[in-house]
Amino acid sequence: MKAWKYVVAVWMTIVITAGFLIHIPEIPILEQTARNIFFHVPMWMTMFTLFVISFWYSIKYLNEPADIFDVKASSAAAVGVTFGVCGLLTGSLWARFTWGSWWTFAEPKMNLAALALMIYVAYFVLRSAFDDRQKRAKLSAVYNIFAVTTIPFLLYVVPRQLTSLHPGADGNPAFSEITADVLRWILYPAFIGFIALGYWIYEIYVRYNKVKLEIENS
C-alpha cells in the first residue's frame, strides 16, 4: 500500500470520529442532525469528482481509442454512482429527521439528484447492450460526456431556482450562513478525506477491471 493511502485511512478515521464526537452548537431545525453534513455533502462532492475523472478518460478514449481509457472511465463512473447512492441515502435519513419524511416529491433537489443517478444507470445499461468492445466503449464515451455535463445543472443550478427545503434555495439560508466555524473545521477536511477515499476505491476498481480485461483477452 502506498504511503498516501495510510494517510487517507488515518485522516478518515479522525474525520469520522470527530464528526460523531464534536460538540454541535444549537442550530434551528437541524439540531444534532447537523452532524450529517460531514457525510452527506462530501459524498456528493466525491461523486462529482469521480464523474469528472470519468469525463476526462471518455474524452481521451475518443481521441485515442485505448481499452485502458474505457476501463478508467467506466470504473470512475461506477464508483461515482456508489457515492451518489450513499449521498441519496444519507439525504433521505436527514429528511426523515428534519422534514418528517424519508422522501418528498415536493423537494426538487432530491428528485433531480435521483434523476442524475438514473442517467448513469442508463450509462451502464447502454454498456451492457453491446458485445462489441470498441463500439461499446465509443458510444459509452459519447454518452458519458453528455451525462457529466447534466450534473451541475441537475444538482446545483436548477434546484437553486426552485422552491426547496434545502439550504440555499428560495430564501432559505445557505449552509455558509448557518454553519458554525466548529462545523467547518470538520467539513472541509471531510471533503479532502472522502475525495481521497473515493480515488483510492477507484484505483482498486481499475486494477480489478484491468485484470478482468486481460483474462478476456487471453
N, C-alpha and C positions, 0 to 999 in steps of 0.2 A: 504494500500500500504506500502511495506517495505521501510525503510529509504533510502536504496541504489537506489531505483527507483526514488525517488525525486532527488537524486544526479545526476542520469543519465539524467533526464529531464532538470535540470539546466545546466549540462555540455553540452548537445547537443544544447541547446539554445545559449549558449556562443559560441560554435564552429561554428554554422551556421551563427550567427550574425557576428562574426569575419571574417568568410570566405567571406562574402559579402562586408564588410566594410574595411578590411585591405588594405593598400597600396601595390600594386603589382609592383615590380621592372620591368624594361624593359627586357623581355625575348624574343629573336628572335622567330618568327613564332607563339609561344603560346600567347604572349602579355597578354591581360586581361582574355583570356580563361584559363590561368593557375590556376584560382580560382577553376576550376572543379576538380583539383587534390584532393581538400578537401572532395569531394563527391565520385568521380569515383573510386579511388584506395581503400579507406576504405570499400566501398561496396563489392569489390571482396574479401578483407581480411575477412570481416564478413561472406560472403558466405562460404569461405573455413573453417572458424572456426566452423560454423554450420554443415558443411559436416563431419568434424572430430568428432563432438558430435554424429552425426547420425551413423558414422562408429563404434564408441565406443559402442553404445547401440545395434547395429546389432551383434557385437561380443558377447556382454553379452546375447543377446537373444539366440544365438546358443549354448552358454554354459549353460544357464538356461532359458528355454522357458516360460517366463512370459509375459503376454499381455502388461504390463506396459513398458517393454523394446521395444517392437514393436511400441507402441504408441510414445515413446520418439524418436525412430529412424526416424519414418516417419514424425513426427512433425518437427524435426530439418532439415530434407531434404526439406520439403515444405517451411519453412521459408528461408532456404539457397537458394533455387531456386528463391524465390521472390527477394532477394537481388542481385542474379545473373542477373535477368532480369533488375533490376534497374541499375546494372553496365553496361549492354549492351546498355540501353537507354542513359545513360549519356555519354558513349563512342561514340555512334552514333552522339549525339549532338556535342560533341567535334570534331569529324571527320568532321562534316559539316562546322565548322568554321575554322578549321586548314588545312584540306585536300581538302575542296570544295565538299565533297560528304557525304551523310548520311551513306553510306555503300560502301565498296570497296572489291571486291572478291580477289583483289591482296594483301590484307592485311591479313597475316596468323593468327595473334593473334585474330582478330575479328572473323574470321571464326572458329578457334579452340575453342574460348570461346562459340560461338553458339553451336558447336558440344558437348561441355561439358554439356551444359544445356539440349540438346536433349537427352543425355544419362540419365539424371534424369527425363526427361519427360517419357522416356521408363520405368523408375522405377515405376512411378505412373500408367502407362498403365498396367504394369505387376501386380501391386497390385489390379487393378480393374478387372483383368481377373479371379480371384479365389473367390469363395463364401466361401470355407472352410478357416476359420480364421487362423488355425495353419499352413496349407500348404502355404497360402498367406504370412504369417509372415516369415516362414522359407526361402522360395525362395527369398523373398524380401531382407532378411538379407544377403543372399549369393550374390545376385546381387549388393547390396549396397556396400559391401566390395570391389567388383571389380570396381564399379563406382568411389568410392572415390580415389582409387589408380591411376586412369587415370588423375585426375585433375592436379596434379603437372606437369605431362608431357605435357598435352594439354595447360596449361596456362603459364608455366614458362620454362620448359626445351626445348621443340621443337621450340617455337617461337624465342627463343634467338639464334637458329642455322640457322634461315632462314632470307632472305632479308625482312625487315619490316620497316614501317614508325614509329613504336613505339619507344620511347626512350629505349636505352639499347640493341638494336638489330642491328646486321650487321654494326657496326661502328657508329651508332647514339649514341650520349651521353646519359647516363642514367640520371634519374631524380636527382640522388645524385650529378651529375656534373653540372646540370643547375638550380637546385632548390636553391634559396637564403635562408639564415638562417631564414628570417622572415616568409617564407612559411612553414618551418619545425615546427615553433612554433605552427602553427595551424594543420598541417598534423598529427603529432604524437598524439596530444590529440584527433584528429578526429578518428584515429584508435581505441583508447580506447572507445570513445563515441559510435561509430557505432557498435562495437562488443558488448558492454553492451546493446545497444538498441536492437540488434538482439536477444540477450539472453533473454531479457525482453519479446519480442514478442513471442519467442519460449516457454517460461514458460506459457504465456497466452494460446497459442495454445495447449499445452499439457493438461492444465486443461480442455479446451473445449473438446478435444478428449477423456479424461478420463470420463467426464460426458456422452458423446455420447456412449462410450463403456458400461457404467453402465446401460444406458437406454436399449441398445440392449440385455444385459444380464438379464434384469428384466422380 
